[in-house]
Amino acid sequence: MTHKTKAIILRSIKYGEASLVVTAFTELFGIQTYLVNGVRASNKKTNNAACFQPSAILGMEVYHNELKKMHRIKEYGFAHLYQNILSSVIKYSVALFMVELLYKTLKQPENNPALFNFCEDALMHLDEASATVTANFPLFFTLHLSYFFGFKINEEGSGEANSFIDLQEGCFTSVLPNHPHFLAGEDVKITSELLKTMQPAELDSLQLNKQKRKHLLAKYLEYYQLQHHNFGQMKTLAVLEEVLSN
């Protein structure tokens, strides 16, 4: 039996001479792995490897068996064609960061339509984003993605005279934490603004320099490491920092 679902490609690994092993976040089944045969063949009619670039949004008809760890795809095609992401080094670097962050936080193959819609919508907004919105996008996505995994920073007290954000506890506080994992001063104000930002277009009014963006993103990823078991290091971070610093 086959099922039709949308999917966001998270990563693709070459398999054999012409195939790919693809990890995708699907709307119906959550994170899944697919073997795609012959997709890298030299024949132009069968070379569709571009469909499986990380961050691509596809429409797929898939075979699904709950007892199997790897599945197959019957039909596939782009559900959304990007206008800018694949041709912009900066936007593609942001997109790769986003899908790696999603990949590292998704552990169970369970469907989560709200999370899928958030990620799909975020990628589509990134595609159309201004330069300022694009530069701020990793901060926005990192903070708001945590909501779907149950560890978003508690906004209670964000409008009060609280001078710190405790990254171990995930909350605003007026007391200096007795550990190094916290935000203070201007970082607290900016983070509060980002947490209240509901639409990516609003990021256009957030004027930050490159050093501040780099610092905040490092602290937000530190928060993930504290809250999410075995989170590890982000491989795409170095490239993202490089392109955003130019």
Backbone as CSV, one residue per row, in Angstrom:
resi,resn,N_x,N_y,N_z,CA_x,CA_y,CA_z,C_x,C_y,C_z
1,MET,0.845,-1.194,0.000,0.000,0.000,0.000,0.881,1.246,0.000
2,THR,0.484,2.235,-0.778,1.266,3.469,-0.849,0.523,4.625,-0.172
3,HIS,1.293,5.633,0.203,0.744,6.812,0.866,1.349,8.055,0.228
4,LYS,0.549,9.094,0.074,1.051,10.358,-0.455,1.359,11.302,0.707
5,THR,2.532,11.874,0.665,2.961,12.761,1.749,3.943,13.796,1.231
6,LYS,3.974,14.925,1.879,5.039,15.891,1.611,6.231,15.546,2.498
7,ALA,7.411,16.011,2.076,8.619,15.697,2.837,9.650,16.803,2.677
8,ILE,10.400,17.043,3.738,11.554,17.940,3.702,12.803,17.065,3.758
9,ILE,13.660,17.183,2.764,14.863,16.361,2.719,15.879,16.888,3.735
10,LEU,16.343,15.997,4.603,17.295,16.378,5.647,18.731,16.041,5.266
11,ARG,18.932,14.895,4.657,20.269,14.547,4.178,20.185,13.423,3.154
12,SER,21.195,13.349,2.302,21.285,12.312,1.273,22.700,11.758,1.275
13,ILE,22.803,10.436,1.254,24.101,9.767,1.245,24.183,8.873,0.015
14,LYS,25.283,8.971,-0.709,25.467,8.138,-1.894,25.508,6.668,-1.492
15,TYR,24.835,5.841,-2.312,24.790,4.402,-2.055,25.009,3.685,-3.374
16,GLY,26.088,2.921,-3.452,26.396,2.248,-4.706,26.770,3.250,-5.785
17,GLU,26.617,2.845,-7.034,27.021,3.692,-8.151,25.977,4.733,-8.529
18,ALA,24.714,4.453,-8.259,23.686,5.353,-8.784,22.540,5.641,-7.820
19,SER,22.644,5.181,-6.583,21.515,5.307,-5.658,21.824,6.257,-4.500
20,LEU,20.792,6.564,-3.738,20.916,7.422,-2.558,20.160,6.808,-1.384
21,VAL,20.703,6.983,-0.195,19.946,6.737,1.029,19.555,8.111,1.561
22,VAL,18.261,8.354,1.630,17.734,9.686,1.923,17.009,9.693,3.269
23,THR,17.345,10.662,4.100,16.605,10.888,5.340,15.683,12.078,5.122
24,ALA,14.396,11.879,5.387,13.406,12.923,5.133,12.479,13.074,6.332
25,PHE,12.050,14.298,6.560,11.025,14.572,7.561,9.706,14.649,6.812
26,THR,8.864,13.633,6.981,7.618,13.556,6.227,6.447,14.070,7.052
27,GLU,5.461,14.565,6.341,4.272,15.087,7.015,3.470,13.968,7.673
28,LEU,3.424,12.785,7.037,2.609,11.681,7.545,3.310,10.822,8.585
29,PHE,4.594,10.578,8.395,5.280,9.574,9.205,6.457,10.111,10.021
30,GLY,6.668,11.419,10.025,7.813,11.966,10.739,9.109,11.662,10.012
31,ILE,10.193,11.495,10.757,11.491,11.250,10.134,11.567,9.806,9.636
32,GLN,11.969,9.644,8.375,12.033,8.327,7.749,13.256,8.248,6.845
33,THR,13.669,7.011,6.556,14.799,6.768,5.664,14.308,6.026,4.429
34,TYR,14.786,6.464,3.265,14.371,5.864,1.996,15.585,5.497,1.154
35,LEU,15.483,4.356,0.483,16.470,3.975,-0.522,15.902,4.359,-1.878
36,VAL,16.640,5.199,-2.595,16.186,5.677,-3.908,17.152,5.130,-4.952
37,ASN,16.706,4.142,-5.700,17.571,3.470,-6.669,17.706,4.255,-7.967
38,GLY,18.910,4.246,-8.538,19.134,4.783,-9.879,19.014,6.278,-10.022
39,VAL,18.889,6.995,-8.919,18.614,8.432,-9.009,19.835,9.223,-9.468
40,ARG,21.031,8.628,-9.331,22.253,9.316,-9.743,22.793,8.799,-11.073
41,ALA,21.984,8.082,-11.816,22.424,7.528,-13.096,22.790,8.639,-14.069
42,SER,23.718,8.350,-14.971,24.179,9.358,-15.932,23.119,9.699,-16.968
43,ASN,22.173,8.799,-17.153,21.072,9.044,-18.081,20.237,10.224,-17.588
44,LYS,20.064,11.245,-18.416,19.337,12.454,-18.007,17.903,12.158,-17.583
45,LYS,17.317,11.109,-18.156,15.931,10.792,-17.831,15.790,10.250,-16.409
46,THR,16.872,9.688,-15.887,16.785,9.086,-14.561,17.600,9.830,-13.506
47,ASN,18.368,10.829,-13.920,19.194,11.571,-12.966,18.369,12.679,-12.315
48,ASN,17.766,12.340,-11.187,16.928,13.291,-10.456,17.486,13.568,-9.066
49,ALA,18.807,13.454,-8.936,19.432,13.631,-7.624,19.163,15.012,-7.041
50,ALA,18.931,16.017,-7.904,18.679,17.380,-7.423,17.435,17.454,-6.543
51,CYS,16.498,16.535,-6.760,15.289,16.511,-5.936,15.607,16.210,-4.475
52,PHE,16.733,15.566,-4.248,17.043,15.098,-2.901,18.153,15.902,-2.228
53,GLN,18.342,17.141,-2.683,19.248,18.036,-1.969,18.638,18.400,-0.614
54,PRO,19.442,18.453,0.441,18.912,18.860,1.744,18.186,20.199,1.665
55,SER,17.038,20.264,2.289,16.103,21.399,2.356,15.042,21.355,1.267
56,ALA,15.174,20.478,0.273,14.150,20.381,-0.772,12.818,19.946,-0.162
57,ILE,11.731,20.504,-0.671,10.385,20.131,-0.231,9.742,19.336,-1.360
58,LEU,9.458,18.066,-1.097,8.946,17.174,-2.132,7.526,16.723,-1.830
59,GLY,6.851,16.326,-2.902,5.628,15.563,-2.796,5.985,14.140,-3.180
60,MET,5.655,13.168,-2.338,6.077,11.794,-2.599,4.916,10.817,-2.420
61,GLU,4.989,9.731,-3.176,4.130,8.580,-2.937,5.056,7.463,-2.481
62,VAL,4.853,7.001,-1.256,5.827,6.093,-0.650,5.184,4.779,-0.213
63,TYR,6.018,3.749,-0.192,5.645,2.485,0.442,6.065,2.590,1.905
64,HIS,5.172,2.214,2.805,5.502,2.358,4.229,5.110,1.103,4.990
65,ASN,6.078,0.579,5.731,5.866,-0.585,6.581,6.452,-0.268,7.950
66,GLU,5.611,-0.239,8.967,6.053,0.138,10.313,7.168,-0.763,10.845
67,LEU,7.274,-1.979,10.307,8.267,-2.931,10.794,9.637,-2.735,10.159
68,LYS,9.713,-1.895,9.130,10.974,-1.687,8.428,11.606,-0.349,8.811
69,LYS,12.939,-0.323,8.777,13.671,0.908,9.070,13.953,1.718,7.809
70,MET,13.897,1.061,6.651,14.144,1.752,5.390,13.004,1.457,4.429
71,HIS,12.560,2.497,3.740,11.400,2.371,2.866,11.764,2.767,1.439
72,ARG,10.781,2.661,0.556,11.011,3.011,-0.846,9.990,4.055,-1.305
73,ILE,10.371,4.770,-2.338,9.527,5.826,-2.894,9.049,5.394,-4.271
74,LYS,7.750,5.462,-4.486,7.197,5.096,-5.790,7.271,6.265,-6.756
75,GLU,6.828,7.437,-6.313,6.838,8.643,-7.149,7.300,9.828,-6.300
76,TYR,7.926,10.796,-6.950,8.350,11.991,-6.223,8.499,13.167,-7.180
77,GLY,8.398,14.347,-6.638,8.595,15.577,-7.400,8.587,16.750,-6.437
78,PHE,9.012,17.895,-6.915,9.044,19.072,-6.044,7.627,19.510,-5.678
79,ALA,7.381,19.696,-4.383,6.117,20.271,-3.924,6.208,21.788,-3.916
80,HIS,7.439,22.275,-3.831,7.681,23.722,-3.866,9.024,23.964,-4.537
81,LEU,9.038,24.821,-5.526,10.277,25.165,-6.223,10.826,26.467,-5.656
82,TYR,11.994,26.396,-5.061,12.620,27.598,-4.524,13.025,28.544,-5.648
83,GLN,12.890,29.828,-5.371,13.325,30.847,-6.317,14.738,31.336,-6.014
84,ASN,15.145,31.263,-4.745,16.420,31.873,-4.346,17.344,30.988,-3.516
85,ILE,16.801,30.070,-2.742,17.626,29.322,-1.789,18.789,28.596,-2.459
86,LEU,18.514,27.885,-3.542,19.560,27.069,-4.156,20.583,27.890,-4.924
87,SER,20.246,29.136,-5.251,21.175,29.984,-6.011,21.900,31.005,-5.135
88,SER,21.520,31.086,-3.880,22.136,32.036,-2.944,22.975,31.270,-1.925
89,VAL,24.263,31.552,-1.884,25.146,30.869,-0.936,24.695,31.120,0.498
90,ILE,24.308,32.353,0.788,23.899,32.687,2.152,22.605,31.969,2.522
91,LYS,21.603,32.050,1.666,20.320,31.415,1.986,20.444,29.898,2.060
92,TYR,21.244,29.315,1.166,21.394,27.859,1.202,22.146,27.434,2.462
93,SER,23.100,28.226,2.894,23.818,27.924,4.137,22.871,27.981,5.338
94,VAL,21.963,28.966,5.337,20.957,29.051,6.400,20.028,27.843,6.342
95,ALA,19.593,27.472,5.142,18.698,26.322,4.980,19.365,25.035,5.457
96,LEU,20.641,24.846,5.127,21.359,23.647,5.566,21.492,23.615,7.086
97,PHE,21.713,24.773,7.680,21.750,24.857,9.142,20.402,24.443,9.729
98,MET,19.326,24.935,9.148,17.987,24.631,9.644,17.683,23.136,9.577
99,VAL,17.999,22.496,8.445,17.659,21.075,8.321,18.582,20.211,9.183
100,GLU,19.822,20.646,9.401,20.680,19.879,10.313,20.157,19.976,11.742
101,LEU,19.744,21.175,12.138,19.183,21.353,13.481,17.936,20.491,13.654
102,LEU,17.101,20.459,12.642,15.901,19.625,12.684,16.277,18.151,12.773
103,TYR,17.251,17.734,11.966,17.694,16.336,11.961,18.214,15.917,13.337
104,LYS,18.967,16.800,13.988,19.569,16.458,15.270,18.551,16.422,16.411
105,THR,17.428,17.095,16.240,16.421,17.117,17.304,15.317,16.084,17.093
106,LEU,15.123,15.648,15.856,14.129,14.612,15.574,14.719,13.247,15.912
107,LYS,14.080,12.513,16.793,14.590,11.196,17.170,13.597,10.075,16.873
108,GLN,12.334,10.343,17.072,11.325,9.307,16.916,10.559,9.482,15.606
109,PRO,10.289,8.378,14.895,9.560,8.462,13.620,8.056,8.627,13.811
110,GLU,7.663,9.697,14.470,6.248,9.964,14.708,5.822,11.201,13.930
111,ASN,4.607,11.166,13.406,4.149,12.331,12.641,3.877,13.503,13.582
112,ASN,4.181,14.669,13.086,3.963,15.896,13.857,3.602,16.983,12.850
113,PRO,2.335,17.036,12.442,1.926,17.989,11.399,2.244,19.440,11.738
114,ALA,2.097,19.821,13.001,2.374,21.211,13.388,3.846,21.545,13.177
115,LEU,4.725,20.631,13.548,6.159,20.841,13.345,6.490,20.876,11.860
116,PHE,5.891,19.975,11.099,6.150,19.969,9.655,5.720,21.291,9.031
117,ASN,4.542,21.759,9.391,4.046,23.017,8.827,4.951,24.188,9.201
118,PHE,5.441,24.192,10.434,6.352,25.250,10.876,7.624,25.249,10.036
119,CYS,8.209,24.077,9.833,9.471,23.977,9.088,9.274,24.297,7.611
120,GLU,8.203,23.794,7.024,7.916,24.090,5.623,7.697,25.589,5.432
121,ASP,6.913,26.177,6.317,6.634,27.610,6.233,7.913,28.427,6.417
122,ALA,8.773,27.996,7.337,10.029,28.711,7.583,10.916,28.698,6.342
123,LEU,11.043,27.550,5.695,11.875,27.454,4.492,11.315,28.313,3.362
124,MET,10.005,28.342,3.222,9.394,29.146,2.166,9.570,30.641,2.443
125,HIS,9.506,31.031,3.711,9.764,32.433,4.064,11.229,32.792,3.833
126,LEU,12.125,31.875,4.157,13.550,32.116,3.921,13.817,32.357,2.442
127,ASP,13.153,31.618,1.596,13.352,31.745,0.152,13.062,33.161,-0.337
128,GLU,12.098,33.833,0.295,11.677,35.166,-0.141,12.243,36.284,0.742
129,ALA,13.058,35.934,1.713,13.470,36.893,2.740,14.459,37.933,2.236
130,SER,14.404,39.101,2.867,15.390,40.153,2.620,16.723,39.745,3.241
131,ALA,17.759,40.530,2.984,19.086,40.221,3.523,19.089,40.241,5.049
132,THR,18.409,41.220,5.644,18.374,41.316,7.106,17.612,40.154,7.721
133,VAL,16.464,39.822,7.143,15.678,38.692,7.639,16.483,37.404,7.525
134,THR,17.164,37.222,6.401,17.973,36.020,6.192,19.056,35.893,7.258
135,ALA,19.734,36.995,7.555,20.812,36.970,8.549,20.289,36.656,9.951
136,ASN,19.060,37.100,10.253,18.468,36.855,11.573,17.733,35.520,11.657
137,PHE,17.539,34.874,10.519,16.699,33.676,10.464,17.199,32.541,11.357
138,PRO,18.508,32.246,11.398,18.956,31.153,12.271,18.587,31.363,13.734
139,LEU,18.624,32.606,14.202,18.251,32.901,15.586,16.771,32.609,15.813
140,PHE,15.938,33.101,14.914,14.490,32.898,15.003,14.143,31.411,14.973
141,PHE,14.696,30.692,14.001,14.360,29.278,13.827,14.830,28.449,15.022
142,THR,16.029,28.718,15.496,16.572,27.948,16.615,15.736,28.132,17.877
143,LEU,15.345,29.355,18.170,14.535,29.606,19.362,13.153,28.970,19.261
144,HIS,12.506,29.114,18.112,11.117,28.661,17.996,10.999,27.159,17.744
145,LEU,12.013,26.542,17.142,11.968,25.089,16.940,11.894,24.356,18.275
146,SER,12.541,24.891,19.285,12.583,24.221,20.591,11.190,24.030,21.192
147,TYR,10.236,24.862,20.806,8.860,24.737,21.308,8.289,23.354,21.019
148,PHE,8.574,22.837,19.821,7.986,21.569,19.390,8.616,20.363,20.082
149,PHE,9.713,20.578,20.783,10.368,19.492,21.504,10.285,19.679,23.017
150,GLY,9.488,20.665,23.433,9.173,20.806,24.847,10.182,21.529,25.700
151,PHE,11.123,22.265,25.078,12.078,22.987,25.919,12.284,24.438,25.487
152,LYS,11.251,25.036,24.905,11.350,26.453,24.570,11.533,27.273,25.845
153,ILE,12.351,28.318,25.766,12.576,29.188,26.923,11.245,29.755,27.413
154,ASN,10.984,29.603,28.695,9.744,30.087,29.294,9.724,31.616,29.249
155,GLU,8.718,32.172,28.574,8.647,33.625,28.399,8.092,34.351,29.618
156,GLU,7.634,33.622,30.616,7.102,34.268,31.820,8.186,35.126,32.465
157,GLY,7.865,36.371,32.670,8.825,37.285,33.271,9.684,38.027,32.272
158,SER,9.454,37.771,30.976,10.293,38.424,29.964,10.021,39.924,29.870
159,GLY,8.834,40.348,30.277,8.513,41.765,30.218,8.831,42.499,31.504
160,GLU,9.348,41.775,32.480,9.670,42.373,33.771,11.153,42.757,33.813
161,ALA,11.571,43.245,34.945,12.960,43.712,35.080,13.899,42.556,35.404
162,ASN,13.805,41.496,34.625,14.686,40.353,34.822,15.938,40.534,33.976
163,SER,17.077,40.403,34.586,18.337,40.743,33.935,19.040,39.559,33.292
164,PHE,18.521,38.342,33.512,19.224,37.156,33.037,18.251,36.145,32.430
165,ILE,18.797,35.291,31.558,18.097,34.086,31.120,18.977,32.913,31.519
166,ASP,18.446,32.067,32.379,19.164,30.877,32.834,18.977,29.782,31.783
167,LEU,20.055,29.410,31.094,19.954,28.432,30.015,19.846,26.999,30.534
168,GLN,20.241,26.765,31.762,20.036,25.435,32.345,18.570,25.216,32.682
169,GLU,17.933,26.250,33.202,16.534,26.147,33.616,15.572,26.573,32.516
170,GLY,16.072,27.293,31.512,15.218,27.735,30.414,14.217,28.792,30.827
171,CYS,14.656,29.780,31.611,13.713,30.790,32.091,14.412,32.123,32.339
172,PHE,13.594,33.183,32.379,14.065,34.512,32.762,14.174,34.566,34.288
173,THR,15.165,35.288,34.772,15.352,35.385,36.221,16.037,36.705,36.585
174,SER,15.780,37.158,37.786,16.435,38.374,38.286,17.692,38.042,39.083
175,VAL,17.943,36.749,39.272,19.079,36.299,40.084,20.194,35.791,39.173
176,LEU,21.404,36.254,39.398,22.550,35.794,38.619,22.754,34.297,38.843
177,PRO,22.667,33.474,37.777,22.872,32.024,37.940,24.284,31.720,38.449
178,ASN,24.413,30.636,39.203,25.717,30.260,39.765,26.468,29.300,38.844
179,HIS,26.280,29.477,37.548,26.960,28.679,36.525,27.138,29.579,35.303
180,PRO,27.931,29.175,34.315,28.220,30.062,33.172,27.183,30.041,32.052
181,HIS,26.135,29.236,32.197,25.184,29.057,31.100,24.005,30.027,31.238
182,PHE,24.242,31.273,30.880,23.167,32.260,30.989,23.394,33.396,29.997
183,LEU,22.319,34.157,29.775,22.374,35.378,28.975,22.136,36.560,29.900
184,ALA,22.745,37.695,29.555,22.595,38.882,30.399,22.513,40.132,29.538
185,GLY,22.041,41.222,30.158,22.044,42.526,29.504,21.261,42.575,28.205
186,GLU,21.900,43.104,27.168,21.258,43.278,25.869,20.818,41.949,25.272
187,ASP,21.549,40.874,25.539,21.196,39.556,25.009,19.817,39.111,25.485
188,VAL,19.466,39.484,26.704,18.153,39.133,27.256,17.052,39.877,26.504
189,LYS,17.270,41.159,26.258,16.282,41.969,25.544,16.070,41.454,24.124
190,ILE,17.152,41.154,23.425,17.054,40.661,22.046,16.345,39.316,22.010
191,THR,16.699,38.434,22.938,16.071,37.111,22.987,14.586,37.228,23.275
192,SER,14.219,38.142,24.158,12.807,38.376,24.455,12.059,38.832,23.208
193,GLU,12.671,39.722,22.430,12.056,40.186,21.184,11.890,39.036,20.194
194,LEU,12.911,38.195,20.088,12.844,37.070,19.156,11.773,36.062,19.561
195,LEU,11.628,35.829,20.846,10.610,34.898,21.324,9.207,35.410,21.031
196,LYS,9.048,36.732,21.000,7.742,37.329,20.720,7.484,37.474,19.219
197,THR,8.505,37.245,18.407,8.369,37.371,16.952,7.660,36.143,16.398
198,MET,6.502,36.348,15.789,5.716,35.239,15.276,5.872,35.036,13.773
199,GLN,6.195,36.093,13.045,6.343,36.009,11.598,7.762,36.407,11.198
200,PRO,8.407,35.618,10.332,9.785,35.929,9.928,9.970,37.336,9.373
201,ALA,8.958,37.881,8.713,9.088,39.223,8.132,9.393,40.273,9.198
202,GLU,8.968,40.016,10.440,9.217,40.952,11.538,10.704,41.062,11.870
203,LEU,11.492,40.090,11.420,12.932,40.103,11.695,13.641,41.245,10.985
204,ASP,12.972,41.861,10.022,13.576,42.953,9.256,13.874,44.164,10.140
205,SER,13.131,44.305,11.227,13.314,45.464,12.110,14.353,45.212,13.204
206,LEU,14.876,43.978,13.247,15.858,43.629,14.273,17.264,43.864,13.728
207,GLN,17.854,44.960,14.123,19.169,45.351,13.613,20.272,44.853,14.553
208,LEU,20.997,43.841,14.097,22.085,43.260,14.877,23.355,43.237,14.045
209,ASN,24.496,43.412,14.687,25.743,43.275,13.935,26.152,41.802,13.878
210,LYS,27.155,41.516,13.061,27.559,40.126,12.819,28.045,39.445,14.088
211,GLN,28.778,40.182,14.900,29.322,39.603,16.127,28.211,39.216,17.103
212,LYS,27.184,40.067,17.188,26.077,39.775,18.098,25.294,38.552,17.628
213,ARG,25.046,38.454,16.325,24.338,37.278,15.799,25.125,35.998,16.095
214,LYS,26.436,36.051,15.853,27.285,34.878,16.088,27.262,34.476,17.555
215,HIS,27.373,35.455,18.431,27.367,35.189,19.876,26.038,34.585,20.324
216,LEU,24.934,35.184,19.889,23.620,34.692,20.309,23.353,33.291,19.787
217,LEU,23.712,33.027,18.538,23.469,31.695,17.985,24.279,30.648,18.749
218,ALA,25.501,30.983,19.114,26.324,30.061,19.905,25.663,29.763,21.253
219,LYS,25.084,30.785,21.874,24.419,30.593,23.170,23.136,29.778,23.020
220,TYR,22.398,30.009,21.932,21.174,29.230,21.714,21.496,27.759,21.468
221,LEU,22.580,27.493,20.751,22.988,26.103,20.527,23.520,25.484,21.818
222,GLU,24.136,26.293,22.652,24.538,25.832,23.989,23.298,25.400,24.774
223,TYR,22.217,26.160,24.618,20.953,25.813,25.268,20.453,24.451,24.784
224,TYR,20.541,24.202,23.475,20.141,22.895,22.941,20.995,21.784,23.549
225,GLN,22.283,22.016,23.666,23.175,21.004,24.235,22.823,20.697,25.686
226,LEU,22.367,21.706,26.402,21.976,21.512,27.796,20.642,20.782,27.924
227,GLN,19.741,21.026,26.983,18.378,20.521,27.104,18.115,19.233,26.332
228,HIS,18.918,18.975,25.294,18.655,17.848,24.392,19.798,16.845,24.474
229,HIS,19.506,15.660,24.959,20.525,14.633,25.187,21.246,14.261,23.895
230,ASN,22.560,14.181,23.959,23.405,13.793,22.817,23.259,14.726,21.621
231,PHE,23.058,16.000,21.862,22.889,16.942,20.751,24.177,17.092,19.946
232,GLY,25.310,17.190,20.613,26.588,17.278,19.905,26.842,18.635,19.273
233,GLN,27.660,18.634,18.217,28.059,19.860,17.535,27.363,19.974,16.177
234,MET,27.117,21.199,15.749,26.504,21.462,14.449,27.590,21.569,13.377
235,LYS,27.562,20.673,12.399,28.576,20.669,11.347,28.432,21.856,10.399
236,THR,27.219,22.362,10.240,26.982,23.462,9.300,27.282,24.830,9.901
237,LEU,27.560,24.882,11.192,27.713,26.170,11.871,28.901,26.965,11.341
238,ALA,30.037,26.313,11.122,31.244,27.019,10.675,31.022,27.699,9.331
239,VAL,30.380,26.992,8.402,30.102,27.571,7.082,29.113,28.721,7.210
240,LEU,28.086,28.536,8.030,27.095,29.595,8.237,27.755,30.846,8.798
241,GLU,28.611,30.681,9.791,29.301,31.833,10.377,30.188,32.525,9.345
242,GLU,30.809,31.734,8.485,31.694,32.301,7.466,30.918,33.150,6.469
243,VAL,29.813,32.628,5.953,29.074,33.376,4.922,28.365,34.596,5.514
244,LEU,27.955,34.509,6.777,27.283,35.650,7.403,28.266,36.721,7.862
245,SER,29.551,36.394,7.881,30.549,37.375,8.303,31.093,38.187,7.137
246,ASN,30.771,37.765,5.912,31.277,38.476,4.722,30.441,39.719,4.420
